[in-house]
Structure formats: structure tokens, C-alpha cells
Amino acid sequence: MDPRVAAELAAQAGADGEFVDAAFQLVLRRAPDEEARERALEKLAAGTLSRATLVHELVTSAEHGRVRELDDAVALGLGARARGERLRWLEAPPGTDERLVEVPWVLSRLVSRGRVLEVGYAHAEPAYLAGLLRSGVELVGADLASRDVDGMETVEADVCDLPFAAASLDQVLLVSTLEHVGADNTAYGIGGTTDESARLRALRELSRVLRPGGSLLVTTPLGEPGDQGWFRQEDERGWLELYASAGLFVEEVEAYELLTEGWRTNRSFRPEGVRYGERGPAASAVLCADLRPGRLRRLLTPSGLRVASRRRAGRAYRRVRRDL
């Protein structure tokens, strides 16, 4: 048989309901809502909608645009990790959220093997979790909320009091999570009490469970400091002081800002007037940091001294530029 005819017959095989379900899962990565499913089935049965047009409508939808952007971000991060490249100077389109920067930044720094804890996994992007599961690491999720994720060990636990032995994890990931620790998390269904000391206690607890040489990758909203109730935003100095108070050495840090042209690295970032939700759907800037336990011990190593010297020189350079 002509292979093109065979392909047409294969595309039309099976019941319309099976096709609609499969198309939604493939293109939008979810099951269709009941109303959309019924509408599609009625039009397919009446001949006013073809299967090809249904796929076209799904692929050209705004929702699929978000799916594609996250797919690209995951692919970029995992591809860089496979090459041993730590991504920097990332870019993303205007009007998008910080995940398009955070996800590839973190995935490119994911350890090659070992036991990795994802904190706050229950509300993480499915594409990001799927990328972690495909990476080959031994993945563990901890959250006060619960979510069933095949292939991932999960625990309901407070990040300030984790059920893990000391020095039992190779890496910890907090993607847009630390700012919610100790905040009013009623929106997430996990309580409305606040505790300003919780972030510091959480970082110290994560240091406890990390093995020597392990890393803590943290991304947080950046800008004008303020308490939004359900999260806390800090400027770069505020976040770095928190990390230092927890005894963490900043191995690497990079600030990104959502500008008119999109997400860009900003080495001379100014926090004044940079507020959550005013430039896009979520954060207007984000700070990505690679942290290591044992700040004093790390500072005494040759590589740690080099990192600290470069960072101090960079801050001095930014101050000079601001004064010009």
C-alpha cells in the first residue's frame, strides 16, 4: 500500500474519543476537560471538525506555547548537563515567567549521579519533574503537600525538620521555594501561619543532610524587598546575607531581570521599583545561586578564595559604575 495512504488510515483508526484523549495528552500534556472533550466529539461526529484541525487548534493554542517553552527549557538544561556545561547568560522571551530561566540553569548544574532532593516538588512544573526523572539521578521529593509521582520517592515533611540522616544527600534543589518557607501558604493548602525564622532554619537543615562537597541550588524572586504574605522577596544583598547566616558559601550566583526585550542577565541589577507581577505573569527578576555548606571551611580553600575575590571585585566594579 502507498505509505501515505497507510498513514492516513492509521490516523483515522480508533474511536474519536481515543483520538481526542491522545491528542490532548501529546500536545497539552493533560487530559481534556469534559466540556472541551464533548465539544470536540460532537464536531468530529458532525464532520465540522477534522482530526487534523483538532491537532492544529491544540498546537496553536496559548497553552501549547507554554508547554513548548518549558520543553525547550528542560531540553536546554539537560543537553548542557550532558556536555558538562553550566549555563549562564540565559535568555527568554518577554512576558514569560522565571521558570524559563530557572529550569535550564538548575538542570545544567544537576549532579551526574547520586541522591537528589527536590524541595516543594508537589507544586513544581510537570515538565521540570519529568526532566529530573529522565536524568538518571535518585530523586526524592519533600513537601508539606503531597503528589503522586511515579519513579520518585516522596515524603510529607517540613523542610525545617527533614526525615533524612545527616550527610545523606548529594544535592538539594529549591526552585522558587525558599521564599515561601515560613510564609502564609494557605493558597497551597498547607497552612496559614507565618514564621520569619523558618527560612534560616530550613537552610541549616538542608546543610545538615547534604554530604561534604554537596551543593544546594536555589532560585528566588529578586527585587525590592518586601513581604507579600504568601512569599518574601529580597534584593541580592538580602538573599546573600541569609545564605551567609546559614553558613553557606556562595559558589556561583547570577541575577536575571525581565526587561522589555525579555529575560536577560543583569550584572548591575538595581532592586528599586522591581516588584513581583508588574512586568510579567510572576517574578520581575530572579536570583540563581549555587551554595555549598561550610562557609568558613570553603573560604579557606584556594578555589573558594578565588571565587570570593572575584565576587568582591565584581561588587566593587558595580559600585564604581553606579557612581559614574
N, C-alpha and C positions, 0 to 999 in steps of 0.2 A: 504493500500500500504506500502511496505517496506519504512521506513522513509529515508533511504539513497537514494533510487530511487527518492522519492519525493523531496529530497534536490537537486539532480541533475537536475530534471525537472525545479525546481524553479530557479536554477542558469542559466539555458539556456532560461528561459522565457523572453519575451520582445525583442524589436529590438536591433541590435548590437549597434546602436548609443546611445540608452538609457543606455546600459551597459557601454560603454566607458566613457560617461559623468559621470555616477555614480561612476565608479572605480577611475577616476581622483579626483573627489571631496572627496571621502572617504580616499584615500591613500595619495594624494599630497595636499589636501585641496584647490584645484583650478580647474577651467575649463581647458580642454585640449587646447593647441594651435591648430590652424587649420591644420597645417601640420601633427602634431602627430595624430590628430583625423582621418584625411583622410588615413594616412598610416595604422593605426590600423584597420579601417573599410575594407580597401582593403584586408589585410591579413586574417581578420576574414571571409570575404566573400569567399576567395580563399581556405580556410581551411589550410593555412600555419601558422596560429596563433590560439590558443585556448583561451577561456576566462580565464582559469586558468593561462596560461602562460602570458597573458597580466597583470594580477594582480601580478604575480611573478616578472615581469620586473619592474613594478612600485614600488613594495615593496623593491626590492634590489637596487634601484637607489640611487645615492648620494643625490638627492633631498629629498627622503623619510627619509634618515638618518638624515637630518636637521630637518624635521618635527618631527621625533621620539624624538630627543634630546630636542626640545622645549616642546613637550608634557610632557616629563619626568620632565623638569624643572618646568613647571606650576603645574603638579600634586604634585611634592615635596613641592613647596611653599604653595599651598592651603591645603595640608594634614597637614603640620606643623602648619599653622594658625588655623586649626580646633582643633588641640591638644593644642593650646596656646603656641607653641614653636617658639622662634625666632632663625632661622637657623644661624649657624656660622660654620667656618671651612669647607666650601663647597669645592667640588672638581668637575672638569670637564675634559674631555679628551684633549690631546694635539691637536693642530691645529684647535681648535674651537674658537668662538668669545666669548666676555664677557657676552652676553645675558644669557648663561647657568649658570652664577653666579649671575648676577644682578636680573634676573626674580624671582628665588626662594627666594633670600634674601629679595626683596621688598614684594613679596606676603605673606611671612610668617609674615611680620610686618603690613600687611593691617588691618585697624580697623575692628572690628566686625560688625559695622553698622555706618551709617551716610553718609554725603555728601563728596565725594572724587573727587578731581580734578586731571586729568592726563594731564600734560603739554607736548605738542608735540605729541599728540595722532595720528595725521594724517600720521606719518611715523613709528608708533610703530608696533611691530610684531603682526600679527593677533592672534596668539596663546595666547600672553600676554593679549591683549584686551579681548579675549574671556574668559580668566581666571578671569579677573576683572568683566566682566558682569555676570559670574556664581557665584561670591562671595556673592551677595546679597546687596552690598552697592549701594547707589545712585550715579551713575557715571556721571561725567561731563568731557568733553574734551575741551581744549583750544589750539588753534594753529593759526598761520598766514595762513596756508594752510587749505583746507577743505577735509573731508572724511565722507561719509555717513555710519554711524554705528547704526543699529537698537538697541534700548534699551539704548542708551546713549545720553544725552543732549550734544550738541556740539556748540561751539561759535568760530567765527573767531576773534581773539583778540591778541594783543601784550601782552606778559607776563609782560611787564613793566607798563601796564595800563589795568587792567582787569575789566570787567563789573560786578563785584560782590561786594556786600556790605561788609563792614568791619566785621570780625569775623563771616563769613557765611559758612565756610568750616571746616570739621573735619580733613582732611588730604590732603596733596598735594604730588604728585609723579612726579619726574623728572628723568626718566631713560635714561641716555646718551643724555640729552637735554641741560643742563645748559652750557656745553662747546660750544654750537652753538649759544647761545644768544649773539647778537651783532656782530656775525661773518658774513662772506660772505656766504649767503645761496642761492646763485644762483642755485646750484645743486638741491635744493629742490623747486625751482620755486617761491621763496618768497623774492627776492631782493638781491642785492649785496653790499649794504652799510654796513660799519662797525662802531661799537660804543663800545669802550673799557669800558665805564662806565655802559653798559647795564646789565651785569651780577649782579652787585651790586644792581642796581635799581630793577631788577627782583626779587631778594631775598627779598628786603624790601617790595615790593608789595605783594609777597606771604605771608610774615609775617602779613601784614595788613588784608588779607582776611581769615587768619586762626583763628579759635576760641581759647580761652585760653585753654591750655592743648593739642592743636592740634600738629600734627607732620608733618615734611617735610622730605620725603625720597628722597635722591639724590644719583645718581651714576654717576661717571665721570671718564674719562680716566686719568691714573696716570703714571707719569714718568718724564723724563727730560723736564723741562718747555720749551714751545715754541708755537709760533703762526703758525698754519698750513693753515691759510687763512679761511677755512671753519669751523674750530673749534680751541679752545685754550686748550692745555694740561698744567697741573700744577703738581708739586710734592705735597706731602701731606701737607707740610707747607703752600704752596701757596693756596691750597683749604681751609685749616682751617683758614687761615688769612682772606680770603674772607668771610667765614661764620661769623667770629667774627666781621668783619666790618659791616656786615648786622644786627648785634645784635642777632645772632642766637647762641644758646647753643648746643654744640655737645654732644648729649645724648649717642651716640654709633657710633663708626667708625671702619671699617675693611678694610685692604688693601689686594687685591688679585693680584697675578702675574702669568703670563703664562710661565711656566717652561718647561723643556724637558719632564717631566712626566705629564704635563697638568696644569690646573688651581689649585693653592693652596694658602691658606692664608700665608702671609709673614709679620710677626710682626717686622722684621728688614729690611724692604724694603729699597733698595738704588735706587734712581731715575736715577743715572748717566748711560747714554747709553741705557735707556729703552725708545724706540721710537715706535710710532704708526705704525702698519702694518709690523714690522720686525720679529715678532715671529709667527704670525698667520694672519687671514684674517682682523683683526681690531686692537683693543687696545692690548697692551702687558701687561698692568696692569690696575686695576680699583680700585677706592676708593668708598666704600659704606658707607653712613652716614645717621644717624637718627638725625635730627635737630629740635630744639624747639625754638619758638620765645621768646624774653625777656631774653637775655643772663644774664644780671646782676641780674634780678629777680630770674632766675633759679639757679644761683650760690649761692644765699643766702638760698636756701632750703637745708635741711640735705642730701637728696639724690643727689642733684646737687653737693654739696661739696665732697661727696664720689666719684662721677664719675670723677670730676676734679682731685682729689687726685690720683686716680688710673691711670688716663691718664698721669699726670706728672711723677708718679713713673715709668710708662712704658717707657716714653721717656728717662728718666734718665738711665734706665736699658739698653736701646738700645744704648745710647751713650757709656756706660761702655763697652758693648760687642764690639763696633766698635774700641774702644781704646785698647783692649787687643791684 
